[in-house]
Amino acid sequence: MRRSPALFALLSILVVAGCASRPVPRVTWLGDGVFKSPTTQDAEAYCRNFGAPLRYLDPKAARLAPESEVTYRCD
C-alpha cells in the first residue's frame, strides 16, 4: 500500500497553515455577557473578532494597569 504524494503535500500545507495562523485571544466567559481576559490587548482582540465595541466593567482599573486582568462586555 503506497501513500499518495498528494496526501503528503496536503498534510504539509495544513501544518504550515496552522503554524502561521494568529493565536486565539485568551478569554473566560463569566456569564450574562461578561468576559474576563488576562490583558487589555486580549480583550480588545476578542471584541474586534466580532466588530463589537468593548466596554470595561471597571474602566479605571483597565486604564491604570494594561497588563492586568480585566472584565468587560462586547456590546
PQR file of N, CA, C, O and H, with PARSE charges and radii, in Angstrom:
ATOM      1  N   MET A   1       0.842  -1.163   0.000 -0.4000 1.5000
ATOM      2  CA  MET A   1       0.000   0.000   0.000 -0.0000 2.0000
ATOM      3  C   MET A   1       0.904   1.247   0.000  0.5500 1.7000
ATOM      4  O   MET A   1       1.651   1.471   0.952 -0.5500 1.4000
ATOM      5  N   ARG A   2       0.832   2.057  -1.069 -0.4000 1.5000
ATOM      6  CA  ARG A   2       1.642   3.263  -1.201 -0.0000 2.0000
ATOM      7  C   ARG A   2       0.846   4.478  -0.741  0.5500 1.7000
ATOM      8  O   ARG A   2      -0.348   4.613  -1.011 -0.5500 1.4000
ATOM      9  H   ARG A   2       0.225   1.875  -1.842  0.4000 1.0000
ATOM     10  N   ARG A   3       1.540   5.337  -0.053 -0.4000 1.5000
ATOM     11  CA  ARG A   3       0.902   6.591   0.348 -0.0000 2.0000
ATOM     12  C   ARG A   3       1.012   7.571  -0.795  0.5500 1.7000
ATOM     13  O   ARG A   3       2.050   7.671  -1.450 -0.5500 1.4000
ATOM     14  H   ARG A   3       2.510   5.227   0.165  0.4000 1.0000
ATOM     15  N   SER A   4      -0.013   8.258  -1.018 -0.4000 1.5000
ATOM     16  CA  SER A   4      -0.081   9.192  -2.132 -0.0000 2.0000
ATOM     17  C   SER A   4       0.748  10.451  -1.852  0.5500 1.7000
ATOM     18  O   SER A   4       0.677  11.003  -0.755 -0.5500 1.4000
ATOM     19  H   SER A   4      -0.856   8.178  -0.486  0.4000 1.0000
ATOM     20  N   PRO A   5       1.533  10.908  -2.835 -0.5600 1.5000
ATOM     21  CA  PRO A   5       2.271  12.165  -2.653  0.2800 2.0000
ATOM     22  C   PRO A   5       1.333  13.362  -2.489  0.5500 1.7000
ATOM     23  O   PRO A   5       1.694  14.349  -1.847 -0.5500 1.4000
ATOM     24  N   ALA A   6       0.149  13.281  -3.058 -0.4000 1.5000
ATOM     25  CA  ALA A   6      -0.809  14.376  -2.904 -0.0000 2.0000
ATOM     26  C   ALA A   6      -1.279  14.488  -1.461  0.5500 1.7000
ATOM     27  O   ALA A   6      -1.468  15.594  -0.954 -0.5500 1.4000
ATOM     28  H   ALA A   6      -0.144  12.479  -3.579  0.4000 1.0000
ATOM     29  N   LEU A   7      -1.468  13.358  -0.799 -0.4000 1.5000
ATOM     30  CA  LEU A   7      -1.877  13.363   0.601 -0.0000 2.0000
ATOM     31  C   LEU A   7      -0.785  13.978   1.468  0.5500 1.7000
ATOM     32  O   LEU A   7      -1.072  14.759   2.375 -0.5500 1.4000
ATOM     33  H   LEU A   7      -1.314  12.459  -1.211  0.4000 1.0000
ATOM     34  N   PHE A   8       0.467  13.623   1.189 -0.4000 1.5000
ATOM     35  CA  PHE A   8       1.588  14.189   1.928 -0.0000 2.0000
ATOM     36  C   PHE A   8       1.653  15.704   1.722  0.5500 1.7000
ATOM     37  O   PHE A   8       1.866  16.447   2.679 -0.5500 1.4000
ATOM     38  H   PHE A   8       0.700  12.988   0.452  0.4000 1.0000
ATOM     39  N   ALA A   9       1.474  16.158   0.502 -0.4000 1.5000
ATOM     40  CA  ALA A   9       1.514  17.587   0.204 -0.0000 2.0000
ATOM     41  C   ALA A   9       0.386  18.317   0.923  0.5500 1.7000
ATOM     42  O   ALA A   9       0.600  19.399   1.469 -0.5500 1.4000
ATOM     43  H   ALA A   9       1.301  15.554  -0.275  0.4000 1.0000
ATOM     44  N   LEU A  10      -0.812  17.736   0.930 -0.4000 1.5000
ATOM     45  CA  LEU A  10      -1.951  18.349   1.606 -0.0000 2.0000
ATOM     46  C   LEU A  10      -1.696  18.469   3.104  0.5500 1.7000
ATOM     47  O   LEU A  10      -1.970  19.513   3.695 -0.5500 1.4000
ATOM     48  H   LEU A  10      -0.986  16.857   0.486  0.4000 1.0000
ATOM     49  N   LEU A  11      -1.181  17.421   3.717 -0.4000 1.5000
ATOM     50  CA  LEU A  11      -0.890  17.462   5.154 -0.0000 2.0000
ATOM     51  C   LEU A  11       0.195  18.492   5.462  0.5500 1.7000
ATOM     52  O   LEU A  11       0.120  19.180   6.480 -0.5500 1.4000
ATOM     53  H   LEU A  11      -0.959  16.573   3.237  0.4000 1.0000
ATOM     54  N   SER A  12       1.192  18.606   4.601 -0.4000 1.5000
ATOM     55  CA  SER A  12       2.250  19.601   4.801 -0.0000 2.0000
ATOM     56  C   SER A  12       1.692  21.014   4.755  0.5500 1.7000
ATOM     57  O   SER A  12       2.062  21.862   5.567 -0.5500 1.4000
ATOM     58  H   SER A  12       1.253  18.048   3.773  0.4000 1.0000
ATOM     59  N   ILE A  13       0.808  21.261   3.811 -0.4000 1.5000
ATOM     60  CA  ILE A  13       0.197  22.592   3.687 -0.0000 2.0000
ATOM     61  C   ILE A  13      -0.640  22.912   4.920  0.5500 1.7000
ATOM     62  O   ILE A  13      -0.611  24.039   5.413 -0.5500 1.4000
ATOM     63  H   ILE A  13       0.508  20.572   3.152  0.4000 1.0000
ATOM     64  N   LEU A  14      -1.383  21.931   5.420 -0.4000 1.5000
ATOM     65  CA  LEU A  14      -2.212  22.157   6.606 -0.0000 2.0000
ATOM     66  C   LEU A  14      -1.363  22.454   7.838  0.5500 1.7000
ATOM     67  O   LEU A  14      -1.730  23.298   8.656 -0.5500 1.4000
ATOM     68  H   LEU A  14      -1.407  21.015   5.020  0.4000 1.0000
ATOM     69  N   VAL A  15      -0.241  21.772   7.973 -0.4000 1.5000
ATOM     70  CA  VAL A  15       0.640  22.017   9.120 -0.0000 2.0000
ATOM     71  C   VAL A  15       1.229  23.419   9.045  0.5500 1.7000
ATOM     72  O   VAL A  15       1.269  24.128  10.050 -0.5500 1.4000
ATOM     73  H   VAL A  15       0.058  21.087   7.309  0.4000 1.0000
ATOM     74  N   VAL A  16       1.681  23.819   7.880 -0.4000 1.5000
ATOM     75  CA  VAL A  16       2.261  25.156   7.726 -0.0000 2.0000
ATOM     76  C   VAL A  16       1.195  26.226   7.968  0.5500 1.7000
ATOM     77  O   VAL A  16       1.472  27.231   8.623 -0.5500 1.4000
ATOM     78  H   VAL A  16       1.649  23.243   7.064  0.4000 1.0000
ATOM     79  N   ALA A  17      -0.009  26.024   7.453 -0.4000 1.5000
ATOM     80  CA  ALA A  17      -1.083  26.998   7.655 -0.0000 2.0000
ATOM     81  C   ALA A  17      -1.458  27.096   9.132  0.5500 1.7000
ATOM     82  O   ALA A  17      -1.746  28.189   9.621 -0.5500 1.4000
ATOM     83  H   ALA A  17      -0.234  25.208   6.921  0.4000 1.0000
ATOM     84  N   GLY A  18      -1.458  25.995   9.834 -0.4000 1.5000
ATOM     85  CA  GLY A  18      -1.777  26.007  11.258 -0.0000 2.0000
ATOM     86  C   GLY A  18      -0.738  26.755  12.070  0.5500 1.7000
ATOM     87  O   GLY A  18      -1.078  27.429  13.043 -0.5500 1.4000
ATOM     88  H   GLY A  18      -1.224  25.108   9.436  0.4000 1.0000
ATOM     89  N   CYS A  19       0.507  26.646  11.688 -0.4000 1.5000
ATOM     90  CA  CYS A  19       1.572  27.340  12.406 -0.0000 2.0000
ATOM     91  C   CYS A  19       1.587  28.839  12.093  0.5500 1.7000
ATOM     92  O   CYS A  19       2.041  29.638  12.911 -0.5500 1.4000
ATOM     93  H   CYS A  19       0.783  26.099  10.898  0.4000 1.0000
ATOM     94  N   ALA A  20       1.101  29.213  10.933 -0.4000 1.5000
ATOM     95  CA  ALA A  20       1.149  30.613  10.521 -0.0000 2.0000
ATOM     96  C   ALA A  20      -0.053  31.412  10.986  0.5500 1.7000
ATOM     97  O   ALA A  20      -0.034  32.640  10.904 -0.5500 1.4000
ATOM     98  H   ALA A  20       0.732  28.563  10.268  0.4000 1.0000
ATOM     99  N   SER A  21      -1.097  30.759  11.472 -0.4000 1.5000
ATOM    100  CA  SER A  21      -2.293  31.489  11.887 -0.0000 2.0000
ATOM    101  C   SER A  21      -2.035  32.220  13.202  0.5500 1.7000
ATOM    102  O   SER A  21      -1.166  31.826  13.980 -0.5500 1.4000
ATOM    103  H   SER A  21      -1.113  29.761  11.539  0.4000 1.0000
ATOM    104  N   ARG A  22      -2.801  33.292  13.444 -0.4000 1.5000
ATOM    105  CA  ARG A  22      -2.615  34.054  14.662 -0.0000 2.0000
ATOM    106  C   ARG A  22      -3.160  33.302  15.868  0.5500 1.7000
ATOM    107  O   ARG A  22      -4.064  32.476  15.742 -0.5500 1.4000
ATOM    108  H   ARG A  22      -3.507  33.612  12.813  0.4000 1.0000
ATOM    109  N   PRO A  23      -2.606  33.595  17.031 -0.5600 1.5000
ATOM    110  CA  PRO A  23      -3.103  32.930  18.240  0.2800 2.0000
ATOM    111  C   PRO A  23      -4.497  33.445  18.620  0.5500 1.7000
ATOM    112  O   PRO A  23      -4.854  34.588  18.333 -0.5500 1.4000
ATOM    113  N   VAL A  24      -5.243  32.608  19.246 -0.4000 1.5000
ATOM    114  CA  VAL A  24      -6.596  32.958  19.674 -0.0000 2.0000
ATOM    115  C   VAL A  24      -6.509  33.753  20.976  0.5500 1.7000
ATOM    116  O   VAL A  24      -5.752  33.377  21.871 -0.5500 1.4000
ATOM    117  H   VAL A  24      -4.953  31.679  19.479  0.4000 1.0000
ATOM    118  N   PRO A  25      -7.265  34.839  21.099 -0.5600 1.5000
ATOM    119  CA  PRO A  25      -7.239  35.597  22.355  0.2800 2.0000
ATOM    120  C   PRO A  25      -7.709  34.736  23.530  0.5500 1.7000
ATOM    121  O   PRO A  25      -8.616  33.915  23.391 -0.5500 1.4000
ATOM    122  N   ARG A  26      -7.088  34.933  24.665 -0.4000 1.5000
ATOM    123  CA  ARG A  26      -7.455  34.162  25.861 -0.0000 2.0000
ATOM    124  C   ARG A  26      -8.624  34.851  26.550  0.5500 1.7000
ATOM    125  O   ARG A  26      -8.512  35.989  27.004 -0.5500 1.4000
ATOM    126  H   ARG A  26      -6.352  35.600  24.778  0.4000 1.0000
ATOM    127  N   VAL A  27      -9.740  34.146  26.620 -0.4000 1.5000
ATOM    128  CA  VAL A  27     -10.972  34.729  27.155 -0.0000 2.0000
ATOM    129  C   VAL A  27     -11.668  33.696  28.035  0.5500 1.7000
ATOM    130  O   VAL A  27     -11.701  32.510  27.709 -0.5500 1.4000
ATOM    131  H   VAL A  27      -9.831  33.221  26.251  0.4000 1.0000
ATOM    132  N   THR A  28     -12.223  34.156  29.150 -0.4000 1.5000
ATOM    133  CA  THR A  28     -13.061  33.318  30.011 -0.0000 2.0000
ATOM    134  C   THR A  28     -14.441  33.947  30.061  0.5500 1.7000
ATOM    135  O   THR A  28     -14.584  35.136  30.347 -0.5500 1.4000
ATOM    136  H   THR A  28     -12.196  35.120  29.415  0.4000 1.0000
ATOM    137  N   TRP A  29     -15.448  33.145  29.781 -0.4000 1.5000
ATOM    138  CA  TRP A  29     -16.828  33.639  29.819 -0.0000 2.0000
ATOM    139  C   TRP A  29     -17.339  33.493  31.241  0.5500 1.7000
ATOM    140  O   TRP A  29     -17.352  32.388  31.782 -0.5500 1.4000
ATOM    141  H   TRP A  29     -15.332  32.180  29.548  0.4000 1.0000
ATOM    142  N   LEU A  30     -17.764  34.601  31.857 -0.4000 1.5000
ATOM    143  CA  LEU A  30     -18.250  34.589  33.233 -0.0000 2.0000
ATOM    144  C   LEU A  30     -19.765  34.485  33.325  0.5500 1.7000
ATOM    145  O   LEU A  30     -20.308  34.281  34.410 -0.5500 1.4000
ATOM    146  H   LEU A  30     -17.753  35.499  31.417  0.4000 1.0000
ATOM    147  N   GLY A  31     -20.448  34.623  32.201 -0.4000 1.5000
ATOM    148  CA  GLY A  31     -21.908  34.549  32.191 -0.0000 2.0000
ATOM    149  C   GLY A  31     -22.535  35.917  32.003  0.5500 1.7000
ATOM    150  O   GLY A  31     -21.929  36.940  32.321 -0.5500 1.4000
ATOM    151  H   GLY A  31     -20.007  34.790  31.319  0.4000 1.0000
ATOM    152  N   ASP A  32     -23.754  35.926  31.485 -0.4000 1.5000
ATOM    153  CA  ASP A  32     -24.529  37.140  31.267 -0.0000 2.0000
ATOM    154  C   ASP A  32     -23.792  38.166  30.403  0.5500 1.7000
ATOM    155  O   ASP A  32     -23.922  39.372  30.614 -0.5500 1.4000
ATOM    156  H   ASP A  32     -24.246  35.095  31.227  0.4000 1.0000
ATOM    157  N   GLY A  33     -23.018  37.680  29.431 -0.4000 1.5000
ATOM    158  CA  GLY A  33     -22.317  38.565  28.508 -0.0000 2.0000
ATOM    159  C   GLY A  33     -21.057  39.198  29.053  0.5500 1.7000
ATOM    160  O   GLY A  33     -20.503  40.100  28.424 -0.5500 1.4000
ATOM    161  H   GLY A  33     -22.912  36.701  29.259  0.4000 1.0000
ATOM    162  N   VAL A  34     -20.588  38.755  30.202 -0.4000 1.5000
ATOM    163  CA  VAL A  34     -19.382  39.309  30.819 -0.0000 2.0000
ATOM    164  C   VAL A  34     -18.218  38.354  30.554  0.5500 1.7000
ATOM    165  O   VAL A  34     -18.340  37.140  30.716 -0.5500 1.4000
ATOM    166  H   VAL A  34     -21.037  38.022  30.713  0.4000 1.0000
ATOM    167  N   PHE A  35     -17.089  38.932  30.143 -0.4000 1.5000
ATOM    168  CA  PHE A  35     -15.889  38.148  29.846 -0.0000 2.0000
ATOM    169  C   PHE A  35     -14.727  38.632  30.698  0.5500 1.7000
ATOM    170  O   PHE A  35     -14.742  39.747  31.220 -0.5500 1.4000
ATOM    171  H   PHE A  35     -16.990  39.919  30.012  0.4000 1.0000
ATOM    172  N   LYS A  36     -13.714  37.771  30.832 -0.4000 1.5000
ATOM    173  CA  LYS A  36     -12.504  38.124  31.575 -0.0000 2.0000
ATOM    174  C   LYS A  36     -11.320  37.708  30.720  0.5500 1.7000
ATOM    175  O   LYS A  36     -11.296  36.603  30.178 -0.5500 1.4000
ATOM    176  H   LYS A  36     -13.702  36.865  30.409  0.4000 1.0000
ATOM    177  N   SER A  37     -10.328  38.602  30.597 -0.4000 1.5000
ATOM    178  CA  SER A  37      -9.108  38.320  29.850 -0.0000 2.0000
ATOM    179  C   SER A  37      -7.907  38.720  30.692  0.5500 1.7000
ATOM    180  O   SER A  37      -8.016  39.596  31.550 -0.5500 1.4000
ATOM    181  H   SER A  37     -10.348  39.500  31.037  0.4000 1.0000
ATOM    182  N   PRO A  38      -6.761  38.088  30.456 -0.5600 1.5000
ATOM    183  CA  PRO A  38      -5.580  38.416  31.259  0.2800 2.0000
ATOM    184  C   PRO A  38      -4.976  39.784  30.954  0.5500 1.7000
ATOM    185  O   PRO A  38      -4.280  40.344  31.801 -0.5500 1.4000
ATOM    186  N   THR A  39      -5.223  40.336  29.768 -0.4000 1.5000
ATOM    187  CA  THR A  39      -4.694  41.664  29.430 -0.0000 2.0000
ATOM    188  C   THR A  39      -5.735  42.446  28.635  0.5500 1.7000
ATOM    189  O   THR A  39      -6.678  41.872  28.089 -0.5500 1.4000
ATOM    190  H   THR A  39      -5.788  39.882  29.079  0.4000 1.0000
ATOM    191  N   THR A  40      -5.551  43.754  28.578 -0.4000 1.5000
ATOM    192  CA  THR A  40      -6.464  44.582  27.785 -0.0000 2.0000
ATOM    193  C   THR A  40      -6.311  44.286  26.298  0.5500 1.7000
ATOM    194  O   THR A  40      -7.279  44.398  25.546 -0.5500 1.4000
ATOM    195  H   THR A  40      -4.785  44.220  29.021  0.4000 1.0000
ATOM    196  N   GLN A  41      -5.111  43.910  25.862 -0.4000 1.5000
ATOM    197  CA  GLN A  41      -4.897  43.580  24.450 -0.0000 2.0000
ATOM    198  C   GLN A  41      -5.713  42.359  24.048  0.5500 1.7000
ATOM    199  O   GLN A  41      -6.284  42.329  22.958 -0.5500 1.4000
ATOM    200  H   GLN A  41      -4.325  43.819  26.473  0.4000 1.0000
ATOM    201  N   ASP A  42      -5.774  41.353  24.914 -0.4000 1.5000
ATOM    202  CA  ASP A  42      -6.585  40.168  24.626 -0.0000 2.0000
ATOM    203  C   ASP A  42      -8.066  40.525  24.566  0.5500 1.7000
ATOM    204  O   ASP A  42      -8.797  40.006  23.722 -0.5500 1.4000
ATOM    205  H   ASP A  42      -5.310  41.377  25.800  0.4000 1.0000
ATOM    206  N   ALA A  43      -8.509  41.405  25.454 -0.4000 1.5000
ATOM    207  CA  ALA A  43      -9.910  41.830  25.465 -0.0000 2.0000
ATOM    208  C   ALA A  43     -10.256  42.563  24.171  0.5500 1.7000
ATOM    209  O   ALA A  43     -11.293  42.302  23.560 -0.5500 1.4000
ATOM    210  H   ALA A  43      -7.915  41.826  26.140  0.4000 1.0000
ATOM    211  N   GLU A  44      -9.383  43.477  23.758 -0.4000 1.5000
ATOM    212  CA  GLU A  44      -9.632  44.227  22.524 -0.0000 2.0000
ATOM    213  C   GLU A  44      -9.642  43.306  21.312  0.5500 1.7000
ATOM    214  O   GLU A  44     -10.468  43.467  20.414 -0.5500 1.4000
ATOM    215  H   GLU A  44      -8.541  43.689  24.254  0.4000 1.0000
ATOM    216  N   ALA A  45      -8.728  42.344  21.284 -0.4000 1.5000
ATOM    217  CA  ALA A  45      -8.669  41.405  20.156 -0.0000 2.0000
ATOM    218  C   ALA A  45      -9.920  40.544  20.089  0.5500 1.7000
ATOM    219  O   ALA A  45     -10.417  40.257  19.000 -0.5500 1.4000
ATOM    220  H   ALA A  45      -8.057  42.214  22.013  0.4000 1.0000
ATOM    221  N   TYR A  46     -10.437  40.128  21.246 -0.4000 1.5000
ATOM    222  CA  TYR A  46     -11.636  39.279  21.247 -0.0000 2.0000
ATOM    223  C   TYR A  46     -12.845  40.037  20.718  0.5500 1.7000
ATOM    224  O   TYR A  46     -13.582  39.513  19.882 -0.5500 1.4000
ATOM    225  H   TYR A  46     -10.034  40.361  22.130  0.4000 1.0000
ATOM    226  N   CYS A  47     -13.059  41.254  21.188 -0.4000 1.5000
ATOM    227  CA  CYS A  47     -14.215  42.033  20.718 -0.0000 2.0000
ATOM    228  C   CYS A  47     -14.057  42.429  19.250  0.5500 1.7000
ATOM    229  O   CYS A  47     -15.045  42.526  18.522 -0.5500 1.4000
ATOM    230  H   CYS A  47     -12.460  41.679  21.866  0.4000 1.0000
ATOM    231  N   ARG A  48     -12.821  42.658  18.819 -0.4000 1.5000
ATOM    232  CA  ARG A  48     -12.571  43.021  17.427 -0.0000 2.0000
ATOM    233  C   ARG A  48     -12.967  41.887  16.476  0.5500 1.7000
ATOM    234  O   ARG A  48     -13.342  42.142  15.332 -0.5500 1.4000
ATOM    235  H   ARG A  48     -12.018  42.579  19.410  0.4000 1.0000
ATOM    236  N   ASN A  49     -12.885  40.633  16.948 -0.4000 1.5000
ATOM    237  CA  ASN A  49     -13.283  39.488  16.115 -0.0000 2.0000
ATOM    238  C   ASN A  49     -14.730  39.604  15.655  0.5500 1.7000
ATOM    239  O   ASN A  49     -15.072  39.148  14.565 -0.5500 1.4000
ATOM    240  H   ASN A  49     -12.581  40.426  17.878  0.4000 1.0000
ATOM    241  N   PHE A  50     -15.575  40.207  16.470 -0.4000 1.5000
ATOM    242  CA  PHE A  50     -16.998  40.316  16.160 -0.0000 2.0000
ATOM    243  C   PHE A  50     -17.383  41.715  15.678  0.5500 1.7000
ATOM    244  O   PHE A  50     -18.526  41.943  15.284 -0.5500 1.4000
ATOM    245  H   PHE A  50     -15.298  40.578  17.356  0.4000 1.0000
ATOM    246  N   GLY A  51     -16.439  42.646  15.709 -0.4000 1.5000
ATOM    247  CA  GLY A  51     -16.747  44.018  15.324 -0.0000 2.0000
ATOM    248  C   GLY A  51     -17.578  44.740  16.367  0.5500 1.7000
ATOM    249  O   GLY A  51     -18.215  45.750  16.067 -0.5500 1.4000
ATOM    250  H   GLY A  51     -15.510  42.461  16.029  0.4000 1.0000
ATOM    251  N   ALA A  52     -17.574  44.234  17.581 -0.4000 1.5000
ATOM    252  CA  ALA A  52     -18.379  44.824  18.652 -0.0000 2.0000
ATOM    253  C   ALA A  52     -17.537  45.791  19.482  0.5500 1.7000
ATOM    254  O   ALA A  52     -16.349  45.549  19.696 -0.5500 1.4000
ATOM    255  H   ALA A  52     -17.057  43.413  17.824  0.4000 1.0000
ATOM    256  N   PRO A  53     -18.139  46.879  19.949 -0.5600 1.5000
ATOM    257  CA  PRO A  53     -17.391  47.795  20.815  0.2800 2.0000
ATOM    258  C   PRO A  53     -17.128  47.159  22.176  0.5500 1.7000
ATOM    259  O   PRO A  53     -17.935  46.381  22.684 -0.5500 1.4000
ATOM    260  N   LEU A  54     -15.997  47.504  22.746 -0.4000 1.5000
ATOM    261  CA  LEU A  54     -15.563  46.971  24.035 -0.0000 2.0000
ATOM    262  C   LEU A  54     -15.972  47.923  25.144  0.5500 1.7000
ATOM    263  O   LEU A  54     -15.802  49.136  25.021 -0.5500 1.4000
ATOM    264  H   LEU A  54     -15.341  48.137  22.333  0.4000 1.0000
ATOM    265  N   ARG A  55     -16.515  47.372  26.237 -0.4000 1.5000
ATOM    266  CA  ARG A  55     -16.870  48.196  27.401 -0.0000 2.0000
ATOM    267  C   ARG A  55     -16.327  47.509  28.647  0.5500 1.7000
ATOM    268  O   ARG A  55     -16.782  46.431  29.029 -0.5500 1.4000
ATOM    269  H   ARG A  55     -16.653  46.386  26.337  0.4000 1.0000
ATOM    270  N   TYR A  56     -15.339  48.160  29.277 -0.4000 1.5000
ATOM    271  CA  TYR A  56     -14.765  47.610  30.511 -0.0000 2.0000
ATOM    272  C   TYR A  56     -15.748  47.797  31.651  0.5500 1.7000
ATOM    273  O   TYR A  56     -16.410  48.831  31.742 -0.5500 1.4000
ATOM    274  H   TYR A  56     -14.970  49.036  28.967  0.4000 1.0000
ATOM    275  N   LEU A  57     -15.844  46.803  32.520 -0.4000 1.5000
ATOM    276  CA  LEU A  57     -16.731  46.925  33.680 -0.0000 2.0000
ATOM    277  C   LEU A  57     -16.078  47.759  34.774  0.5500 1.7000
ATOM    278  O   LEU A  57     -16.772  48.345  35.605 -0.5500 1.4000
ATOM    279  H   LEU A  57     -15.305  45.963  32.446  0.4000 1.0000
ATOM    280  N   ASP A  58     -14.746  47.817  34.781 -0.4000 1.5000
ATOM    281  CA  ASP A  58     -14.015  48.696  35.696 -0.0000 2.0000
ATOM    282  C   ASP A  58     -12.987  49.469  34.868  0.5500 1.7000
ATOM    283  O   ASP A  58     -11.817  49.091  34.824 -0.5500 1.4000
ATOM    284  H   ASP A  58     -14.182  47.341  34.106  0.4000 1.0000
ATOM    285  N   PRO A  59     -13.423  50.555  34.208 -0.5600 1.5000
ATOM    286  CA  PRO A  59     -12.527  51.268  33.280  0.2800 2.0000
ATOM    287  C   PRO A  59     -11.287  51.851  33.947  0.5500 1.7000
ATOM    288  O   PRO A  59     -10.232  51.943  33.320 -0.5500 1.4000
ATOM    289  N   LYS A  60     -11.403  52.243  35.206 -0.4000 1.5000
ATOM    290  CA  LYS A  60     -10.259  52.825  35.898 -0.0000 2.0000
ATOM    291  C   LYS A  60      -9.150  51.784  36.071  0.5500 1.7000
ATOM    292  O   LYS A  60      -7.977  52.097  35.867 -0.5500 1.4000
ATOM    293  H   LYS A  60     -12.260  52.168  35.716  0.4000 1.0000
ATOM    294  N   ALA A  61      -9.501  50.576  36.437 -0.4000 1.5000
ATOM    295  CA  ALA A  61      -8.509  49.522  36.618 -0.0000 2.0000
ATOM    296  C   ALA A  61      -7.875  49.143  35.283  0.5500 1.7000
ATOM    297  O   ALA A  61      -6.672  48.885  35.228 -0.5500 1.4000
ATOM    298  H   ALA A  61     -10.454  50.323  36.603  0.4000 1.0000
ATOM    299  N   ALA A  62      -8.654  49.104  34.217 -0.4000 1.5000
ATOM    300  CA  ALA A  62      -8.124  48.758  32.896 -0.0000 2.0000
ATOM    301  C   ALA A  62      -7.151  49.826  32.399  0.5500 1.7000
ATOM    302  O   ALA A  62      -6.154  49.504  31.753 -0.5500 1.4000
ATOM    303  H   ALA A  62      -9.631  49.314  34.262  0.4000 1.0000
ATOM    304  N   ARG A  63      -7.428  51.069  32.692 -0.4000 1.5000
ATOM    305  CA  ARG A  63      -6.564  52.163  32.242 -0.0000 2.0000
ATOM    306  C   ARG A  63      -5.265  52.207  33.041  0.5500 1.7000
ATOM    307  O   ARG A  63      -4.208  52.506  32.487 -0.5500 1.4000
ATOM    308  H   ARG A  63      -8.238  51.331  33.217  0.4000 1.0000
ATOM    309  N   LEU A  64      -5.336  51.913  34.325 -0.4000 1.5000
ATOM    310  CA  LEU A  64      -4.153  52.017  35.183 -0.0000 2.0000
ATOM    311  C   LEU A  64      -3.181  50.855  34.997  0.5500 1.7000
ATOM    312  O   LEU A  64      -1.971  51.041  35.130 -0.5500 1.4000
ATOM    313  H   LEU A  64      -6.195  51.670  34.775  0.4000 1.0000
ATOM    314  N   ALA A  65      -3.675  49.689  34.700 -0.4000 1.5000
ATOM    315  CA  ALA A  65      -2.805  48.516  34.578 -0.0000 2.0000
ATOM    316  C   ALA A  65      -3.153  47.735  33.312  0.5500 1.7000
ATOM    317  O   ALA A  65      -3.915  46.771  33.380 -0.5500 1.4000
ATOM    318  H   ALA A  65      -4.658  49.537  34.592  0.4000 1.0000
ATOM    319  N   PRO A  66      -2.606  48.134  32.148 -0.5600 1.5000
ATOM    320  CA  PRO A  66      -2.975  47.472  30.891  0.2800 2.0000
ATOM    321  C   PRO A  66      -2.558  46.008  30.808  0.5500 1.7000
ATOM    322  O   PRO A  66      -3.090  45.264  29.984 -0.5500 1.4000
ATOM    323  N   GLU A  67      -1.623  45.586  31.641 -0.4000 1.5000
ATOM    324  CA  GLU A  67      -1.183  44.189  31.607 -0.0000 2.0000
ATOM    325  C   GLU A  67      -1.840  43.343  32.700  0.5500 1.7000
ATOM    326  O   GLU A  67      -1.405  42.220  32.955 -0.5500 1.4000
ATOM    327  H   GLU A  67      -1.191  46.191  32.310  0.4000 1.0000
ATOM    328  N   SER A  68      -2.870  43.865  33.341 -0.4000 1.5000
ATOM    329  CA  SER A  68      -3.536  43.101  34.395 -0.0000 2.0000
ATOM    330  C   SER A  68      -4.869  42.540  33.885  0.5500 1.7000
ATOM    331  O   SER A  68      -5.350  42.923  32.819 -0.5500 1.4000
ATOM    332  H   SER A  68      -3.223  44.777  33.135  0.4000 1.0000
ATOM    333  N   GLU A  69      -5.440  41.652  34.645 -0.4000 1.5000
ATOM    334  CA  GLU A  69      -6.705  41.002  34.270 -0.0000 2.0000
ATOM    335  C   GLU A  69      -7.848  42.020  34.239  0.5500 1.7000
ATOM    336  O   GLU A  69      -7.965  42.861  35.130 -0.5500 1.4000
ATOM    337  H   GLU A  69      -5.050  41.340  35.511  0.4000 1.0000
ATOM    338  N   VAL A  70      -8.685  41.936  33.210 -0.4000 1.5000
ATOM    339  CA  VAL A  70      -9.790  42.875  33.058 -0.0000 2.0000
ATOM    340  C   VAL A  70     -11.097  42.107  32.826  0.5500 1.7000
ATOM    341  O   VAL A  70     -11.100  41.010  32.267 -0.5500 1.4000
ATOM    342  H   VAL A  70      -8.591  41.253  32.486  0.4000 1.0000
ATOM    343  N   THR A  71     -12.202  42.708  33.269 -0.4000 1.5000
ATOM    344  CA  THR A  71     -13.530  42.189  32.975 -0.0000 2.0000
ATOM    345  C   THR A  71     -14.222  43.187  32.056  0.5500 1.7000
ATOM    346  O   THR A  71     -14.048  44.397  32.201 -0.5500 1.4000
ATOM    347  H   THR A  71     -12.199  43.599  33.723  0.4000 1.0000
ATOM    348  N   TYR A  72     -15.009  42.675  31.108 -0.4000 1.5000
ATOM    349  CA  TYR A  72     -15.572  43.546  30.090 -0.0000 2.0000
ATOM    350  C   TYR A  72     -16.758  42.890  29.416  0.5500 1.7000
ATOM    351  O   TYR A  72     -17.070  41.723  29.654 -0.5500 1.4000
ATOM    352  H   TYR A  72     -15.150  41.692  30.990  0.4000 1.0000
ATOM    353  N   ARG A  73     -17.416  43.673  28.564 -0.4000 1.5000
ATOM    354  CA  ARG A  73     -18.517  43.209  27.716 -0.0000 2.0000
ATOM    355  C   ARG A  73     -18.221  43.628  26.284  0.5500 1.7000
ATOM    356  O   ARG A  73     -17.593  44.662  26.053 -0.5500 1.4000
ATOM    357  H   ARG A  73     -17.163  44.621  28.371  0.4000 1.0000
ATOM    358  N   CYS A  74     -18.660  42.846  25.343 -0.4000 1.5000
ATOM    359  CA  CYS A  74     -18.594  43.215  23.926 -0.0000 2.0000
ATOM    360  C   CYS A  74     -20.012  43.566  23.504  0.5500 1.7000
ATOM    361  O   CYS A  74     -20.775  42.694  23.089 -0.5500 1.4000
ATOM    362  H   CYS A  74     -19.170  42.006  25.531  0.4000 1.0000
ATOM    363  N   ASP A  75     -20.364  44.844  23.610 -0.4000 1.5000
ATOM    364  CA  ASP A  75     -21.742  45.275  23.341 -0.0000 2.0000
ATOM    365  C   ASP A  75     -21.933  45.672  21.900  0.5500 1.7000
ATOM    366  O   ASP A  75     -23.034  46.058  21.506 -0.5500 1.4000
ATOM    367  H   ASP A  75     -19.744  45.553  23.948  0.4000 1.0000
TER
END
